[in-house]
Each structure stands twice: as C-alpha cells, then as structure tokens.
Amino acid sequence: MTEQGTHTKRQRTCISCGVTTDKATLMRIVRTPKGTPEFDAGGRAAGRGAYVCSSECFAAAMKKKKLDRALKTTLDSDDYERIAACVASYEREVRE
C-alpha cells in the first residue's frame, strides 16, 4: 500500500527485453507443481512463472534459454513449440 492507503498494481518484467509493466499486459509461462511448462492465459495458475511481452520476446528467450533459467527447469523442443503456438494464438485473440 502507498501512504494514502491505495493499492498499486504489482509490476512484472519481460524475461527477454526487460520491459517492466503491470502483469495484465504480459503473457505468463508457468512451471506447474508437477514440473510441466505451460502457457498461463489467465495469469493465475499455480507454479513458478515467467513473463514475456510478445511472441518475438518469447522466441528470443527460447533462443537464449532464458525461459529455462527463469522457470528453473529444462524445456525440450516440444515444450517450446507447444508454448509458442499458445503465445501466438493468444496474441491473435488479443488483437481482435
């Protein structure tokens, strides 16, 4: 809370480009409690999360293994392809 007693939105940072903004404008990828990496469209799934601001940043994070480090796990090519498809689909839906 701020001094006036109002709540402030928690800021999140894109793991690729470093832009900081409120979490509603970023896309979340989560490592579930079972250890499975998933795209979290609602942004509220249980597990360790990482944020990207665009499909371009997701691709850059994938290339440099930043997502692996942020989620503290190793993603294989199937994981990356599945999540990339979800990120692209989500971006198309948001634009419409």
Rosetta constraint file for C-alpha pairs under 8 A:
AtomPair CA 1 CA 5 HARMONIC 5.55 0.50
AtomPair CA 1 CA 6 HARMONIC 5.69 0.50
AtomPair CA 1 CA 7 HARMONIC 4.90 0.50
AtomPair CA 1 CA 8 HARMONIC 6.55 0.50
AtomPair CA 2 CA 6 HARMONIC 5.71 0.50
AtomPair CA 2 CA 7 HARMONIC 6.48 0.50
AtomPair CA 2 CA 8 HARMONIC 7.19 0.50
AtomPair CA 9 CA 22 HARMONIC 6.32 0.50
AtomPair CA 10 CA 22 HARMONIC 6.07 0.50
AtomPair CA 10 CA 23 HARMONIC 7.13 0.50
AtomPair CA 11 CA 20 HARMONIC 6.30 0.50
AtomPair CA 11 CA 21 HARMONIC 5.21 0.50
AtomPair CA 11 CA 22 HARMONIC 4.49 0.50
AtomPair CA 11 CA 23 HARMONIC 6.13 0.50
AtomPair CA 12 CA 20 HARMONIC 5.54 0.50
AtomPair CA 12 CA 21 HARMONIC 5.65 0.50
AtomPair CA 12 CA 22 HARMONIC 5.82 0.50
AtomPair CA 12 CA 23 HARMONIC 5.46 0.50
AtomPair CA 12 CA 26 HARMONIC 7.83 0.50
AtomPair CA 12 CA 51 HARMONIC 7.18 0.50
AtomPair CA 13 CA 18 HARMONIC 5.59 0.50
AtomPair CA 13 CA 19 HARMONIC 5.57 0.50
AtomPair CA 13 CA 20 HARMONIC 4.35 0.50
AtomPair CA 13 CA 21 HARMONIC 6.56 0.50
AtomPair CA 13 CA 51 HARMONIC 6.49 0.50
AtomPair CA 13 CA 52 HARMONIC 7.65 0.50
AtomPair CA 14 CA 18 HARMONIC 4.86 0.50
AtomPair CA 14 CA 19 HARMONIC 5.48 0.50
AtomPair CA 14 CA 20 HARMONIC 6.58 0.50
AtomPair CA 14 CA 26 HARMONIC 7.35 0.50
AtomPair CA 14 CA 50 HARMONIC 7.66 0.50
AtomPair CA 14 CA 51 HARMONIC 5.03 0.50
AtomPair CA 14 CA 52 HARMONIC 4.47 0.50
AtomPair CA 14 CA 53 HARMONIC 5.79 0.50
AtomPair CA 14 CA 57 HARMONIC 7.86 0.50
AtomPair CA 15 CA 50 HARMONIC 6.83 0.50
AtomPair CA 15 CA 51 HARMONIC 6.04 0.50
AtomPair CA 15 CA 52 HARMONIC 5.98 0.50
AtomPair CA 15 CA 57 HARMONIC 8.00 0.50
AtomPair CA 15 CA 61 HARMONIC 6.94 0.50
AtomPair CA 15 CA 66 HARMONIC 6.80 0.50
AtomPair CA 15 CA 67 HARMONIC 7.42 0.50
AtomPair CA 15 CA 70 HARMONIC 7.55 0.50
AtomPair CA 16 CA 52 HARMONIC 6.68 0.50
AtomPair CA 16 CA 57 HARMONIC 5.39 0.50
AtomPair CA 16 CA 58 HARMONIC 7.14 0.50
AtomPair CA 16 CA 60 HARMONIC 6.45 0.50
AtomPair CA 16 CA 61 HARMONIC 5.25 0.50
AtomPair CA 16 CA 66 HARMONIC 7.15 0.50
AtomPair CA 17 CA 57 HARMONIC 6.59 0.50
AtomPair CA 19 CA 53 HARMONIC 7.82 0.50
AtomPair CA 21 CA 25 HARMONIC 6.98 0.50
AtomPair CA 21 CA 26 HARMONIC 7.62 0.50
AtomPair CA 22 CA 26 HARMONIC 7.37 0.50
AtomPair CA 23 CA 27 HARMONIC 7.71 0.50
AtomPair CA 23 CA 43 HARMONIC 7.96 0.50
AtomPair CA 24 CA 43 HARMONIC 7.89 0.50
AtomPair CA 25 CA 53 HARMONIC 7.16 0.50
AtomPair CA 26 CA 51 HARMONIC 6.01 0.50
AtomPair CA 26 CA 52 HARMONIC 5.75 0.50
AtomPair CA 26 CA 53 HARMONIC 4.75 0.50
AtomPair CA 26 CA 54 HARMONIC 7.67 0.50
AtomPair CA 27 CA 39 HARMONIC 8.00 0.50
AtomPair CA 27 CA 40 HARMONIC 7.39 0.50
AtomPair CA 27 CA 41 HARMONIC 6.95 0.50
AtomPair CA 27 CA 43 HARMONIC 7.40 0.50
AtomPair CA 27 CA 51 HARMONIC 5.44 0.50
AtomPair CA 27 CA 52 HARMONIC 5.34 0.50
AtomPair CA 27 CA 53 HARMONIC 6.03 0.50
AtomPair CA 27 CA 54 HARMONIC 7.50 0.50
AtomPair CA 27 CA 87 HARMONIC 7.50 0.50
AtomPair CA 28 CA 39 HARMONIC 6.29 0.50
AtomPair CA 28 CA 40 HARMONIC 5.30 0.50
AtomPair CA 28 CA 41 HARMONIC 6.85 0.50
AtomPair CA 28 CA 43 HARMONIC 5.79 0.50
AtomPair CA 28 CA 49 HARMONIC 6.26 0.50
AtomPair CA 28 CA 50 HARMONIC 5.62 0.50
AtomPair CA 28 CA 51 HARMONIC 4.56 0.50
AtomPair CA 28 CA 52 HARMONIC 6.61 0.50
AtomPair CA 29 CA 37 HARMONIC 6.96 0.50
AtomPair CA 29 CA 38 HARMONIC 5.72 0.50
AtomPair CA 29 CA 39 HARMONIC 4.54 0.50
AtomPair CA 29 CA 40 HARMONIC 5.46 0.50
AtomPair CA 29 CA 49 HARMONIC 5.57 0.50
AtomPair CA 29 CA 50 HARMONIC 5.31 0.50
AtomPair CA 29 CA 51 HARMONIC 6.25 0.50
AtomPair CA 29 CA 83 HARMONIC 7.93 0.50
AtomPair CA 30 CA 37 HARMONIC 5.59 0.50
AtomPair CA 30 CA 38 HARMONIC 5.39 0.50
AtomPair CA 30 CA 39 HARMONIC 6.31 0.50
AtomPair CA 30 CA 40 HARMONIC 6.28 0.50
AtomPair CA 30 CA 45 HARMONIC 7.25 0.50
AtomPair CA 30 CA 46 HARMONIC 7.73 0.50
AtomPair CA 30 CA 47 HARMONIC 5.88 0.50
AtomPair CA 30 CA 48 HARMONIC 5.40 0.50
AtomPair CA 30 CA 49 HARMONIC 4.20 0.50
AtomPair CA 30 CA 50 HARMONIC 6.32 0.50
AtomPair CA 30 CA 71 HARMONIC 7.12 0.50
AtomPair CA 31 CA 35 HARMONIC 5.48 0.50
AtomPair CA 31 CA 36 HARMONIC 5.38 0.50
AtomPair CA 31 CA 37 HARMONIC 4.32 0.50
AtomPair CA 31 CA 38 HARMONIC 6.36 0.50
AtomPair CA 31 CA 47 HARMONIC 5.38 0.50
AtomPair CA 31 CA 48 HARMONIC 5.20 0.50
AtomPair CA 31 CA 49 HARMONIC 6.38 0.50
AtomPair CA 31 CA 71 HARMONIC 6.06 0.50
AtomPair CA 31 CA 73 HARMONIC 7.95 0.50
AtomPair CA 32 CA 36 HARMONIC 5.29 0.50
AtomPair CA 32 CA 37 HARMONIC 6.26 0.50
AtomPair CA 32 CA 38 HARMONIC 7.22 0.50
AtomPair CA 32 CA 45 HARMONIC 7.63 0.50
AtomPair CA 32 CA 46 HARMONIC 6.14 0.50
AtomPair CA 32 CA 47 HARMONIC 4.53 0.50
AtomPair CA 32 CA 48 HARMONIC 6.80 0.50
AtomPair CA 33 CA 46 HARMONIC 6.89 0.50
AtomPair CA 33 CA 47 HARMONIC 5.41 0.50
AtomPair CA 35 CA 73 HARMONIC 7.86 0.50
AtomPair CA 37 CA 75 HARMONIC 7.34 0.50
AtomPair CA 37 CA 79 HARMONIC 6.88 0.50
AtomPair CA 38 CA 79 HARMONIC 7.95 0.50
AtomPair CA 38 CA 83 HARMONIC 6.43 0.50
AtomPair CA 39 CA 83 HARMONIC 5.67 0.50
AtomPair CA 39 CA 86 HARMONIC 6.47 0.50
AtomPair CA 39 CA 87 HARMONIC 7.19 0.50
AtomPair CA 40 CA 44 HARMONIC 7.15 0.50
AtomPair CA 40 CA 45 HARMONIC 6.31 0.50
AtomPair CA 41 CA 90 HARMONIC 7.45 0.50
AtomPair CA 48 CA 71 HARMONIC 6.07 0.50
AtomPair CA 49 CA 70 HARMONIC 7.65 0.50
AtomPair CA 49 CA 71 HARMONIC 6.45 0.50
AtomPair CA 50 CA 67 HARMONIC 7.12 0.50
AtomPair CA 50 CA 70 HARMONIC 6.06 0.50
AtomPair CA 50 CA 71 HARMONIC 6.57 0.50
AtomPair CA 52 CA 57 HARMONIC 6.01 0.50
AtomPair CA 52 CA 58 HARMONIC 5.92 0.50
AtomPair CA 53 CA 57 HARMONIC 6.36 0.50
AtomPair CA 53 CA 58 HARMONIC 7.73 0.50
AtomPair CA 54 CA 58 HARMONIC 6.27 0.50
AtomPair CA 54 CA 87 HARMONIC 7.82 0.50
AtomPair CA 54 CA 91 HARMONIC 7.61 0.50
AtomPair CA 55 CA 59 HARMONIC 6.15 0.50
AtomPair CA 55 CA 84 HARMONIC 7.24 0.50
AtomPair CA 55 CA 87 HARMONIC 6.16 0.50
AtomPair CA 55 CA 88 HARMONIC 6.15 0.50
AtomPair CA 55 CA 91 HARMONIC 7.67 0.50
AtomPair CA 56 CA 60 HARMONIC 6.26 0.50
AtomPair CA 57 CA 61 HARMONIC 5.98 0.50
AtomPair CA 58 CA 62 HARMONIC 6.05 0.50
AtomPair CA 58 CA 84 HARMONIC 7.31 0.50
AtomPair CA 59 CA 63 HARMONIC 6.16 0.50
AtomPair CA 59 CA 84 HARMONIC 7.73 0.50
AtomPair CA 60 CA 64 HARMONIC 6.29 0.50
AtomPair CA 61 CA 65 HARMONIC 5.82 0.50
AtomPair CA 61 CA 66 HARMONIC 4.80 0.50
AtomPair CA 61 CA 67 HARMONIC 5.76 0.50
AtomPair CA 62 CA 66 HARMONIC 6.36 0.50
AtomPair CA 62 CA 67 HARMONIC 6.18 0.50
AtomPair CA 62 CA 80 HARMONIC 7.20 0.50
AtomPair CA 65 CA 69 HARMONIC 6.63 0.50
AtomPair CA 66 CA 70 HARMONIC 6.08 0.50
AtomPair CA 67 CA 71 HARMONIC 6.01 0.50
AtomPair CA 68 CA 72 HARMONIC 5.72 0.50
AtomPair CA 68 CA 73 HARMONIC 5.22 0.50
AtomPair CA 68 CA 74 HARMONIC 5.21 0.50
AtomPair CA 68 CA 75 HARMONIC 6.11 0.50
AtomPair CA 69 CA 73 HARMONIC 6.72 0.50
AtomPair CA 75 CA 79 HARMONIC 5.74 0.50
AtomPair CA 75 CA 80 HARMONIC 6.68 0.50
AtomPair CA 76 CA 80 HARMONIC 6.46 0.50
AtomPair CA 77 CA 81 HARMONIC 6.09 0.50
AtomPair CA 78 CA 82 HARMONIC 6.05 0.50
AtomPair CA 79 CA 83 HARMONIC 6.12 0.50
AtomPair CA 80 CA 84 HARMONIC 5.84 0.50
AtomPair CA 81 CA 85 HARMONIC 6.19 0.50
AtomPair CA 82 CA 86 HARMONIC 6.49 0.50
AtomPair CA 83 CA 87 HARMONIC 6.13 0.50
AtomPair CA 84 CA 88 HARMONIC 6.14 0.50
AtomPair CA 85 CA 89 HARMONIC 6.08 0.50
AtomPair CA 86 CA 90 HARMONIC 6.00 0.50
AtomPair CA 87 CA 91 HARMONIC 6.18 0.50
AtomPair CA 88 CA 92 HARMONIC 6.31 0.50
AtomPair CA 89 CA 93 HARMONIC 6.29 0.50
AtomPair CA 90 CA 94 HARMONIC 6.21 0.50
AtomPair CA 91 CA 95 HARMONIC 6.28 0.50
AtomPair CA 92 CA 96 HARMONIC 6.51 0.50
